[in-house]
């Protein structure tokens, strides 16, 4: 049976945060429920539907931004009490809007996540977790990385208190009191936690989690060790998961999984004949989904999925049929209720249009006055800058509460003095022209990759990189009613700086906000929990009069996904993996000493250059020593080999497509072509699309090989830049053994 859901927009409040909308339980089965939602204006609003219109039950006065909203109450009774987290305060309201609790916590940071279980209150700020019972402090934990969400397994079923923290370093931390029982490593940074079926499943220990890179999984949290049950990969490359709920929307007696993502996708997964869920329904909304819950809001007996979006829309995807089909020769009849609603909407729209016109005229008149004052309108921006492991690119997502007019992207970079412009020597004049366009007439190869969801028109401006260090100026002009823009950027390691986005919405008077994003020297590295210690490693050792906080700040400057605050303890070890080449890095440091190991010499070379520069800025004397493993060079070339071979073959196939198509037009019978050419013709569209999505991919690999060649001999004190043209000739007629021999013999 196909699941058909129809969209109904109920009302709009202010900008909302993750998990700030709930449905209050109804007094009887499948009766209409009230919706309660909190926004960034600090307003809590509860409403229900009457005669097809949203009617407010209560609405509070504005205050601090609401970061979380949860329902609570006495265990094993309907959870009807409303709790909100704003700044460092917890407030409680009855379902009628009467405030019964105002609890000022002892947290020095704003509350980011909250969970309610009877008289137990679980809170987390960025790095701090606190457990309160009857508003009295019970337990405390300081996390090594940011806490994204907190939850507790159902106390009424397990007779034990087991809080779980979702942390940015790809770990779920299971607590007992103030101590971590064990840490569960997960495939991506977990952003949201939810109890399976709303009650922890059959065992009461089943926990759902979603990650920022779009993965969904179920895990059982036992007292001794975790049990991984299933995991759904993000094969369709959809957005990160922000909210999860369990509700039987299909109506088969088994609760389905409702998932909301940050790209606006709403998904329904059903458990049919297997233990793993199967996607039954999906629908794209225009903005990120911050909260999701199943229930009944619009009309009795019609189940629906209720979602709230970033800009504050409360929307229902209902099972109620909206359109009635008429038979042949019959007119479609609209009932009186619908006619009244249409008439009311028309009158409201005309009134709003008149009011806007009137206010615009008043503004024009006042702006010409000598006493004119113009206030800059404020607007919220929801932004996300993350590294995608699949294609080693950065995703920049900008979401505004109103329509975007344009976005200007500017990049200012520092870079190593290395051979980067050589790639143009290997290309034909046409390829060189296209490549220059992709890097915006700069000697630093910066790629803006195509995004299917992006319908904005992009234009590039030339930059004088020598005089002002600007290597990228691109303007995206958005279509009408675009509130979300997604960009993809691919950088090169060793070249670092700041990416700036100037966001201008369609509001008057014109105003702009600037967002800055740091591109790290080792920007393509991603945190991991394990590395292969059997690989041939190169070692860089730093010693000197520097503190633990200082060396940590250098690592934060060089590498992504490192917590801003120094971790607890005297020594720390982080593991990283290069998302493009799959090389590894081990970073261990303490006060006065830092040791970095990698199977890629170029990684060690970049660290040596950048860390020396940072220490010099702070006037710190560094003693630098290194051990180079010659075998690691061959090892790195073997890691590059399959990628380089594939790109060379792809480029060769794309070059043949036009000639083969022309031959196909002139020759009716092309049976004389070898099977390989037939295959190229059949896959022509796919090959061209893939080639288009990877601009300068081949040149990037050439650059990495050249940097590896230069770095190898730089540690020996030899300058081999004069041998680069010979290296390029070998790459043009690529053979792995010949390339390795050249590296050994040079």
Helices and strands as residue ranges (DSSP letters): E 6-12, E 21-24, E 34-38, E 44-50, E 53-59, E 66-72, E 81-86, E 89-93, E 99-104, E 113-117, E 120-124, E 128-133, E 136-142, E 147-152, H 155-158, E 163-167, E 171-176, E 179-185, E 190-195, G 196-198, E 206-211, E 216-221, E 226-232, E 241-247, E 256-261, E 265-270, E 278-284, E 289-295, E 304-309, E 313-318, H 336-367, E 381-388, E 393-400, E 404-415, G 421-426, H 429-438, E 447-449, E 457-460, H 465-468, E 470-477, E 484-490, E 495-505, E 513-519, E 525-528, E 538-544, H 548-558, E 571-578, E 584-590, E 593-598, H 601-617, E 622-627, H 631-666, H 675-682, H 684-693, H 697-714, G 721-723, H 724-732, H 736-745
